[in-house]
Amino acid sequence: MSTTSLPVTGADSLGSPKPRSGKPAARLAEARRALVPYGYLTPTMVLLVVLMVIPIVMVIGYSLMDNVIMKKNPQFVGFKHYSDILTSESFWTAVTNTLFFTGVSVIAHLLIGLAFAMMLNTGLIGTRTKAIFRTIYVLPWLFTVAIIAVLWRLLLEPNGVVNFLLTASHLTGTEVEWLSSPETALFAVTFINIWAGYPFYMTSLLAGLQGIPADYYEAAQVDGANAWQRFTAITIPQLKPIIISMALLDFIWTTQQFALIWMTTGGGPLGTTEMLSTFTYKLAFSKYQFGTASASAVIVLVISMVLAFFYVRAQKARD
């Protein structure tokens, strides 16, 4: 006698239903695990919103209003402030000075930093000598902007050390007013910025040089490559991702340099060292034109965002 088995759906062999009480608890535990990263990110996101997003939105709103902050009921003027800024001769003077200051600084930072990094990476110098040179070369990076500004203002005074050395060596017959003369002020602040910034390149490139396998150079030397060929065929290609990333980052930093300029020349004399940062600051806190200053700040923000886009793109290509 044959027996037929009936299909069991949702019940065991005794007819009792299968327990499903564990599924909601498992889903709740999984949801909690998924929310843990967002819990860690929440404080940072709140700070970003409060300290970055909200101020940016407020400045953009101010740039579209006239008599903002100074009056209770500002008037909406649209893009009038942007038009005034872009047709201002002072603005374009600040743009020109910023491009010169930034371009020369970035190029000099790269060349000086690479030269010092290669010197510290060579085997021709002893360990103790390298340690001494590293300490000396990294000193400008340890000083704050205020100390650097005060130090160089003292050195570049008409009766300062620099003029004393130049007159003593008969290179100049008169005392040069480095930071007060329209002919020399921009070059002087650019030199100060170069002196203060090259250690960043030097330490980064030195780390990159030490990461290049020695086998590459040995194989190239066996093939008959000279020092210049090894430098152009091995060193530069290996350091290229680091160089691009640092150059873009340095370009962003230098275009926003304010403290050094303000504490040495204040944008003078006659606007020869006026940068976008000092130009915007003076509009807001010297002329009290907060709407126009906000428009200038938004323009600087757009420029910085474009540079940041290329920096992030270079970082992705490097990874």
C-alpha positions in Angstrom: 0.0 0.0 0.0 1.6 3.3 -1.1 1.4 6.5 0.7 1.5 10.0 -0.9 3.4 12.8 0.7 1.7 16.2 0.8 3.8 19.3 0.2 4.6 21.2 3.3 4.4 25.0 3.0 5.2 27.1 6.0 4.9 24.2 8.4 7.1 21.4 9.7 6.2 17.6 9.5 4.0 17.9 12.5 2.0 20.8 11.0 3.4 23.5 13.3 4.4 26.8 11.6 8.1 27.6 11.1 9.4 30.3 13.4 10.1 33.6 11.7 10.8 35.8 14.7 14.5 36.0 13.9 14.1 37.9 10.6 13.0 41.3 12.0 15.8 41.2 14.6 18.3 40.4 11.9 17.1 43.2 9.7 17.2 45.6 12.5 20.8 44.6 13.4 21.8 44.9 9.7 20.3 48.4 9.6 22.2 49.4 12.7 25.4 48.2 11.2 24.7 50.2 8.0 24.1 53.4 10.0 27.3 53.2 12.1 29.5 54.9 9.5 27.0 57.7 9.2 27.0 58.1 13.0 30.8 58.6 12.9 30.5 61.1 10.0 27.7 63.1 11.5 29.8 65.5 13.7 32.1 66.2 10.8 29.2 66.8 8.5 27.6 69.2 11.0 30.8 71.2 11.3 31.1 71.3 7.5 27.6 72.6 7.1 27.9 75.2 9.9 31.4 76.4 9.1 31.5 76.0 5.3 28.1 75.5 3.5 26.1 78.1 5.4 28.8 80.9 5.2 29.2 80.2 1.4 25.5 80.4 0.9 25.4 83.6 2.9 28.2 85.2 0.9 26.6 84.3 -2.4 23.4 85.9 -1.1 25.3 89.0 0.0 26.9 89.4 -3.4 23.4 89.8 -4.9 22.4 92.5 -2.5 23.3 96.2 -2.1 24.0 97.9 1.3 24.1 94.5 2.9 25.0 94.3 6.6 25.2 98.1 6.8 21.4 98.5 6.4 18.5 96.5 7.8 16.7 96.2 4.5 19.3 95.6 1.7 18.2 95.9 -1.9 18.4 93.1 -4.5 20.7 94.2 -7.3 21.4 90.9 -9.1 24.8 90.7 -10.7 25.6 94.4 -10.5 28.5 93.8 -8.1 30.0 91.1 -10.3 29.9 93.6 -13.2 31.5 96.3 -11.1 34.2 93.9 -10.0 35.0 92.5 -13.5 35.2 96.0 -15.0 37.4 97.3 -12.2 41.0 98.2 -13.0 42.1 97.4 -9.4 40.6 93.9 -9.6 42.6 93.1 -12.8 45.7 94.6 -11.2 45.2 92.2 -8.3 44.7 89.3 -10.7 47.9 90.1 -12.6 49.9 90.4 -9.3 48.4 87.2 -8.0 49.3 85.3 -11.2 52.9 86.5 -11.1 53.2 85.9 -7.4 51.7 82.4 -7.6 53.4 81.3 -10.9 56.9 82.3 -9.9 56.5 80.9 -6.4 55.3 77.5 -7.6 58.0 77.1 -10.2 60.7 78.2 -7.8 59.4 75.9 -5.1 59.5 73.0 -7.4 63.1 73.7 -8.7 64.6 74.5 -5.3 62.8 71.7 -3.6 63.8 69.1 -6.2 67.4 70.3 -6.1 67.7 70.1 -2.3 65.9 66.7 -2.3 68.3 65.2 -4.8 71.2 66.6 -2.8 69.9 65.0 0.4 69.3 61.7 -1.4 72.7 61.3 -2.9 75.3 59.0 -1.4 78.1 61.5 -1.8 77.2 63.3 1.5 77.7 61.7 4.9 74.8 60.9 7.3 75.7 63.6 9.8 76.1 66.2 7.1 72.7 65.2 5.7 71.1 65.6 9.1 72.6 69.1 9.5 71.4 70.1 6.0 67.9 68.7 6.6 67.6 70.7 9.8 68.7 73.9 8.1 66.6 73.5 5.0 63.4 72.7 6.9 63.7 75.7 9.2 61.6 78.1 7.1 58.7 75.6 7.3 58.8 75.6 11.1 58.2 79.4 11.3 54.7 80.9 11.4 53.7 83.5 8.8 53.9 86.2 11.4 57.5 85.3 12.3 58.4 85.1 8.7 56.9 88.5 7.9 58.5 90.3 10.9 61.9 88.6 10.2 62.0 89.7 6.6 60.7 93.1 7.3 63.7 93.6 9.6 66.1 92.1 7.1 64.8 94.2 4.2 64.7 97.6 5.9 66.7 100.3 4.3 69.3 100.0 7.2 68.8 96.3 7.5 71.2 93.4 7.0 70.5 92.8 3.3 71.3 96.4 2.4 74.4 96.3 4.6 75.7 93.2 2.9 75.0 94.6 -0.6 76.6 98.0 0.1 79.6 96.3 1.8 80.2 94.1 -1.2 79.7 97.1 -3.5 76.8 95.6 -5.4 74.7 98.6 -4.7 75.7 102.2 -3.9 72.4 103.2 -2.2 70.1 101.6 0.3 67.2 99.9 -1.5 63.7 100.1 0.0 62.7 96.6 -0.9 59.2 96.6 0.5 58.4 100.3 0.0 59.4 100.8 -3.6 56.9 100.0 -6.4 59.8 98.6 -8.5 60.9 96.0 -6.0 58.0 95.3 -3.6 56.4 92.5 -5.7 59.7 90.7 -6.3 60.5 91.0 -2.6 57.3 89.4 -1.3 57.6 86.7 -4.0 61.1 85.9 -2.8 59.9 85.7 0.8 57.1 83.3 -0.2 59.6 81.2 -2.1 61.9 81.0 0.9 59.0 80.1 3.2 57.5 77.4 1.0 60.2 75.3 -0.7 60.6 72.9 2.3 57.2 71.4 1.5 58.4 70.3 -1.9 61.8 69.2 -0.6 60.4 66.8 2.0 57.7 65.4 -0.3 60.1 64.9 -3.2 62.8 63.4 -0.9 60.2 60.8 0.2 59.4 60.2 -3.5 63.1 59.8 -4.4 63.7 57.3 -1.6 60.8 55.3 -2.9 62.3 54.7 -6.4 63.9 51.3 -6.5 67.7 51.4 -7.0 67.4 48.6 -9.5 66.1 51.1 -12.1 69.2 53.2 -11.9 71.5 50.2 -11.9 69.8 48.7 -15.0 70.0 52.1 -16.8 73.7 52.5 -15.8 74.4 49.0 -17.2 72.7 50.1 -20.5 75.1 53.0 -20.7 72.8 55.9 -19.6 74.5 58.9 -18.2 73.3 60.9 -15.1 71.1 63.3 -17.2 69.5 60.4 -19.0 68.8 58.6 -15.8 67.3 61.8 -14.4 65.0 62.4 -17.3 64.1 58.8 -18.0 63.7 57.5 -14.4 63.6 60.2 -11.8 61.2 62.6 -13.4 58.6 60.0 -14.6 58.6 58.4 -11.2 58.1 61.7 -9.5 55.6 63.1 -12.0 52.4 62.2 -10.0 53.9 63.8 -6.8 55.0 66.9 -8.7 51.6 67.4 -10.3 49.7 67.0 -7.1 52.0 69.3 -5.1 52.1 71.9 -7.8 48.3 72.1 -8.0 48.0 72.1 -4.2 50.6 74.8 -3.9 48.9 76.9 -6.6 45.6 76.8 -4.6 47.4 77.8 -1.4 49.4 80.6 -3.0 46.5 82.2 -4.8 44.9 82.6 -1.4 47.9 83.9 0.4 46.9 86.8 2.7 48.8 87.0 5.9 52.3 87.3 4.4 51.2 90.1 2.0 49.2 91.9 4.6 52.0 91.8 7.3 54.8 92.9 4.9 53.3 95.4 2.4 49.6 95.5 3.0 49.1 95.4 -0.7 51.1 98.5 -1.4 52.9 100.5 -2.4 50.5 102.0 -4.9 48.8 98.5 -5.3 51.9 96.8 -6.7 51.6 93.9 -4.3 47.8 93.9 -4.2 46.5 90.3 -4.4 43.0 89.0 -4.7 42.9 88.2 -1.0 44.0 91.7 0.1 41.7 93.3 -2.5 38.7 91.5 -1.2 39.6 92.2 2.4 40.0 96.0 1.8 36.6 96.1 0.0 34.9 94.6 3.1 36.8 96.1 6.1 38.3 99.3 4.7 35.6 100.5 2.3 32.7 98.6 3.9 31.4 97.6 0.5 30.3 94.1 1.7 28.2 93.4 -1.3 31.1 94.0 -3.7 33.5 92.2 -1.4 31.2 89.2 -1.4 31.1 89.2 -5.2 34.9 89.2 -5.2 35.0 86.4 -2.7 32.6 84.3 -4.8 34.9 84.8 -7.9 37.9 83.7 -5.8 35.8 80.7 -4.7 35.0 79.7 -8.3 38.7 79.9 -9.2 39.6 77.8 -6.2 37.0 75.2 -7.1 38.3 74.9 -10.6 41.8 74.4 -9.3 40.5 71.9 -6.7 38.8 70.0 -9.5 42.0 69.5 -11.3 43.8 68.5 -8.1 41.2 65.8 -7.3 41.4 64.6 -10.9 45.2 64.4 -10.6 44.8 62.5 -7.4 42.5 60.0 -9.0 44.9 59.5 -11.9 47.7 59.0 -9.4 45.8 56.3 -7.5 
